[in-house]
């Protein structure tokens, strides 16, 4: 029994490790650099442009982690990122969901706050979450630049709509979310190192 349990645990570890490695290897380096450069330029802008982050479930947690790490961890010298998670204002989210629809929960906020020069970071493992897709469409109307972190299929709606697509080749939530979280950390390192 003990050997069987060990085997199951070992299989899970190696399977997850393999999926994360494949997902990491699939990141388009040019798209990564473009996303990192855009977020760096937005962070040093004299116009104090905002970076908005969105997602559902674990992706919402990554969106909030993004706002935390960049606002505190990247602030130094001339860098003062203004990162706002649109997944953080629960009363506003529930009001929009109740009075309009959950599909509009992010598009409504992008419309209320977004302006040219801002950036929307849209996180969706499937890339097909209706409220994330709607937010990207709204952002494009306002000339807000969009970065999509997705997985599952390269043909997903967010990847097709966004200005920059950070697609990871993975077919499960756990590994996709792990790599999206890592992308968030890697871009933070890029911003800090770029500032010297």
C-alpha positions in Angstrom: 0.0 0.0 0.0 2.8 2.4 0.9 4.6 1.7 -2.4 1.4 2.3 -4.3 0.8 5.7 -2.5 4.4 6.7 -3.2 4.0 5.9 -6.9 0.8 8.0 -7.1 2.6 10.9 -5.4 5.6 10.5 -7.7 3.5 10.4 -10.8 1.7 13.6 -9.8 5.0 15.4 -9.1 6.6 14.3 -12.4 3.4 14.9 -14.4 3.0 18.4 -13.0 6.6 19.2 -13.5 6.5 18.1 -17.1 3.4 20.2 -17.9 4.8 23.3 -16.3 8.1 22.8 -18.3 6.2 22.4 -21.6 4.1 25.5 -20.8 7.2 27.6 -19.9 9.0 26.5 -23.1 6.0 27.6 -25.2 6.1 31.3 -24.1 6.8 33.5 -27.1 10.0 35.4 -26.1 9.2 38.3 -28.4 5.7 38.7 -26.9 7.1 38.4 -23.4 9.6 41.2 -24.1 6.9 43.3 -25.7 4.6 42.9 -22.7 7.5 43.6 -20.2 8.6 46.7 -22.1 5.0 48.0 -22.3 4.5 47.6 -18.6 7.9 49.2 -17.8 7.1 52.2 -20.0 3.7 52.5 -18.4 5.3 52.4 -15.0 7.7 55.2 -15.7 5.2 57.4 -17.6 5.0 61.0 -16.5 1.3 60.8 -17.3 0.8 58.3 -14.4 -1.1 55.8 -16.5 -2.8 52.9 -14.8 -2.3 49.1 -15.3 -5.5 47.2 -14.7 -5.6 43.5 -13.9 -8.5 41.1 -14.2 -9.4 37.4 -14.0 -11.8 34.9 -12.5 -11.2 32.5 -9.7 -7.5 31.7 -9.4 -6.8 34.2 -12.2 -8.5 36.9 -10.0 -6.1 35.9 -7.2 -3.2 36.3 -9.7 -4.6 39.7 -10.7 -4.6 40.8 -7.1 -1.1 39.4 -6.5 0.0 41.4 -9.5 -1.3 44.6 -8.1 0.4 43.9 -4.7 3.8 42.9 -6.1 4.1 45.7 -8.7 2.8 48.5 -6.5 5.1 47.6 -3.6 7.9 45.5 -5.1 8.6 47.5 -8.3 8.4 51.0 -6.7 11.9 52.4 -6.8 13.7 55.4 -8.3 11.6 56.7 -11.2 9.3 53.6 -11.2 6.0 54.2 -9.6 3.6 51.6 -11.1 -0.1 52.3 -10.6 -1.5 48.8 -10.7 -5.2 48.3 -9.9 -6.9 44.9 -9.7 -10.5 45.3 -11.0 -11.1 42.0 -9.1 -10.6 43.7 -5.8 -13.7 45.9 -5.3 -16.2 43.3 -4.2 -19.1 45.7 -3.5 -18.7 47.2 -7.0 -18.4 43.8 -8.6 -21.5 42.5 -7.0 -23.4 45.7 -7.8 -22.5 45.3 -11.5 -23.2 41.6 -11.5 -26.6 42.0 -9.8 -27.8 45.2 -11.6 -26.4 44.5 -15.1 -24.7 41.1 -15.6 -21.6 39.2 -14.5 -20.4 39.4 -18.1 -20.1 43.2 -17.7 -18.3 43.1 -14.4 -14.9 44.1 -15.9 -16.0 45.9 -19.1 -18.1 48.3 -16.9 -15.0 49.2 -14.8 -12.7 49.5 -17.8 -15.3 52.0 -19.3 -15.4 53.9 -16.0 -11.7 54.2 -15.4 -9.8 53.4 -18.6 -8.1 55.9 -20.8 -5.6 56.0 -23.6 -2.2 55.1 -22.3 -3.5 52.7 -19.7 -2.9 48.9 -20.0 -5.3 46.0 -19.2 -3.7 42.7 -18.2 -6.4 40.0 -18.8 -5.7 36.6 -17.2 -7.8 33.7 -18.3 -6.7 30.0 -18.4 -9.1 29.1 -21.2 -9.0 32.6 -22.8 -12.7 32.4 -23.4 -14.2 33.8 -20.2 -17.0 36.1 -21.4 -16.4 38.8 -18.9 -12.6 38.9 -19.7 -13.3 38.9 -23.5 -15.8 41.8 -23.0 -13.3 43.8 -21.0 -10.7 43.5 -23.8 -13.2 44.6 -26.3 -14.1 47.6 -24.2 -10.4 48.4 -23.6 -9.7 48.5 -27.4 -12.6 51.0 -27.9 -10.8 53.3 -25.4 -7.3 52.8 -26.9 -6.2 51.0 -23.7 -3.4 48.5 -24.6 -4.2 44.9 -23.8 -2.1 41.9 -22.7 -3.7 38.5 -22.4 -2.3 35.6 -20.3 -4.0 32.4 -21.5 -3.7 28.7 -22.1 -5.6 25.6 -23.3 -5.8 26.6 -27.0 -3.8 29.2 -29.0 -7.1 30.0 -30.9 -8.8 31.4 -27.7 -10.7 34.7 -28.0 -8.5 36.7 -25.6 -5.3 35.7 -27.4 -6.9 36.7 -30.7 -8.2 40.1 -29.4 -5.3 41.3 -27.3 -2.5 43.5 -28.5 0.0 41.2 -26.8 -0.6 37.4 -26.3 1.2 35.5 -23.6 -0.2 32.1 -24.4 1.1 29.1 -22.6 0.7 25.6 -24.2 -1.1 23.8 -21.4 -4.4 22.0 -21.1 -5.0 22.1 -17.4 -5.7 24.8 -14.9 -3.1 24.0 -12.3 0.0 24.2 -14.5 -1.4 27.1 -16.5 -2.0 29.1 -13.4 1.4 28.3 -12.1 3.0 29.6 -15.3 0.8 32.7 -15.3 1.9 33.5 -11.8 5.5 33.0 -12.9 5.1 35.3 -15.9 3.9 38.0 -13.4 7.0 37.6 -11.3 9.4 37.5 -14.4 8.0 40.7 -15.7 8.4 42.3 -12.3 12.1 41.3 -12.4 12.4 42.7 -15.9 11.0 46.1 -14.7 13.3 46.2 -11.7 16.4 45.2 -13.6 15.6 47.6 -16.5 15.6 50.4 -14.0 19.0 49.4 -12.8 
